[in-house]
């Protein structure tokens, strides 16, 4: 056997080992979706799910002067709060009135103004139940708090939690190239807060009544071989003529 054949024979096991190592590394890359290493879901919807729950919705109405009604700002806030209660409220509407302050008479007058503003928003005064609470500091402003329960969307936990180190503390976990736990939490919380009706996250709304006249007009155009699409035209002056350009 020549020296060249001996060298070739000795390199074959090494080349086989390199191929096996490369295959192992490629297999590890292909299984990055497997969460057996960290146990943290990669999908942000699984890591930070949006849940529905009954939660209180409150409005603080600050006590005005004795004998005076609510100002325009607070009266409009209470009326909007009443409309929100009619739309999504569950159960009764509660007003917590402070006691132990120097303005109990003014609080009574403010409560009457709240009843009037609620009636303007479509909520009768009989729905409102009044309770009292002890003010902690008589020198501070103690508002009348209106509260009702409603279905709200939110996250089951708070954002800003960091259960794992973002630095290189564990070679096995840090080299997995997986998203950190808090990733996407704020966007999910913002989406939940912007939803007008939380039930829309569960099921779609039913279709509205179709426009029969528009549909029949489009069908007639198709039968005649015309384009059924709508063309919107708006006459706008040129910019140079509008601003007096030359």
N, C-alpha and C positions, 0 to 999 in steps of 0.2 A: 504494500500500500504506500502510495507516495505521500509526501508531506502536505501537498495541496488537498488530497482526499481526507487526510486526518484533520486538517483545519476545518474543512467543510462539515465533517461529521461532528466535530466538537461544537460548532455554532448552531446546529439544528435544535438542540434542547433550549438554548437561550432564546432563539427566535420564536419557538413555540410558547415559551413563558411570556414573552412580550405580547404576543397575540392574545393570550388568555387574560393578561392584565388589562389590555385595551378593551377587550370585550366586557370585562367586569366593570370598568369605568363607564362605558356606554350604557350598560344595564342600569347602573346607578343613576345616570342622568335621565334615563327613560322613566324611572320610578320616582321622580321628584314630586309627582302628584300624590304619592302615598304619604300619609300623615303619621306613619307609625313612629317616626323619629321624635317629633315634637308634640303630637297630639293636638295641634292647633289647626282648625279648618282654614284652608286657603281662601275659600269663597267668603267674601265679606258679609254676604247675606246669612251665612251660617255662623260666622264669628260674632257679628253684631246684628242679630235679627230684630226686625221691627215687630213689636207686639201691641195688642190692643187691650186696654184695661179701663175700668171706671176710676176716674181720678177727679179730685175737686178742682173747680175753676172759681177763682176769687176776684173780687174787685174791692179796693179800699176807697171809701168815700170819706174825706176829711171833714171834720165838724166845722161848720161855719159860725157866723155870729148868731147870737140869740135873737130869735124872732125873724131871721132872714131866711130866704129860700136858697136853694142850691144855685151856684153860679152857672153860667152858660156851659162851661167846659164840663163840670161834673154832672150836670143834668143830661147832657148829650152822652156822656160815658155810661150813665145808668140806663138810659134808653137803649143804647146799643147792647148793653149787658142783658137787658130784658129780651131783646130780639134773639140773642144767642141762646138764652135759656129756652125760649119757645122752639128754637130749631133743634137743639141737641141736649137739652136738660133732662135729667132723670130725677124723679122724686120732687121734693119741695125746695123752696128757695129760703135760705136762712140769712138773717141779719144779726150780727153780733155787735151789740152796743156796749161801749166802755162805761164802766162805773168807777167811782172813786176819784173822779177828776173835778176840777172847778167849773167845768162847762157841761154839766149834765143837762141843764135846761136847753142849751144850744144843741146838744146831741138829740134831744127830743124833737126840736124844730127841724134838724137835718133829716131825721128819720121820716118826718112828714113830707119833706121835699123828695125823699127817695121814693116814697109811695106814689107821689104824683108822677115822677119820672118813669117809674115802672108801669104805671097805667098808660102813659103815653107810648111806651114800647109794647103794649098789648098784654101786659101781665096784671091781673087784678090784685088788689091789695090783700085779698083773703088768702092768696097763695103764700104770702110772706109770713114766716114765723120768726119772732124776735127772741133773742137770747142775750145774755149779758156776760161780760168778762171783766175781770179786775185789771185795771191799768197798772202796769209796773212802775211807771214814773209819771206822776201827775203833771210835771212840768213839760213833758213831751207831748207831741200831737198824737192822740189816740184815735184812729179812724173807726168808722163803722164798716165792718167787713161783710160784704155780700158773697155768699157761697152756694154753689149747686154742683151736683155730680154730673159728669158727662163722659161719654166714651172718647178716649184719647189714644193717639198713637205715640209710641216712644220706644226706647230701648230698655231691656231688663236690667241694665247696669249703667254706671257712669263712665264717661270717657276720661282719658288721661291716666289710665292704669298701665303700668309697665311691669308685668309679672316676670319678664325675662330681660337679661342684660343685652343692650344693643351693641356692646363692644365684643371683642374676641375673647370670650371667657370659656367657651366650649367649642372645640374644633368640630365635633360631630354635629352640633346644632347650628353653629354660625356659618358653616360651609354648605348648608342645605339650600341656601338662596330662597328662603321662604319669607313671606311678609311678616313684619312684626305684629304683635297682638293688637295694638291700638290703631293700626292702619285701617282707614275707612270708617272709624267710629263717628267722627264729627260729621261726615257727609251723610251717614245714615240717620243721625240724630236731627240734622237739618231737614232732611227729606220728610221725616216723621212730623216735624213741627210745621211744615208748610202745607200739609195735606188738609184741605178744607173739611172733607168728610172721611173719617178713618175707615168707614165701610168700603170705600173705593179701593182700599188695599186688599180687600178680601174677595170682592166680586165686582163685576162690571155693572154699569147701569143698564136698564132696559132701553131699547131703541125708542125714539120719539115717533110721533106721527109723521108719515112721509108726505111730501108735497106732491099731491096727485097732479095738479095742474102743470107743474114744472116737469114731472116725469112724462106726462102725455105729450107735452110740447117737444121734449127731446126725442121721444119715439117717432113722432110725426116727421121731424127733421131727418132721422135716420132712414125712414121709408122713402123720403124724397131725395135721398142721396146727399144731404147737406150735413155740415159739421154741427153736431149738437152741443159743442162746448160754448160757454159764455164768454164774450169778449167785453171787457170793461174799458171804456174810453173816458179820459178826463182831459179836458182842455186846460193846459197850463201855459202861462206866458214864458218866454225865454228869460233866462237869468239876467242877461245884459239889459233887456228892456225894462225888467222889474226894478233893477237897482240903478238905472240911469246910466249904464255904461255906453261908451262910444266905440 
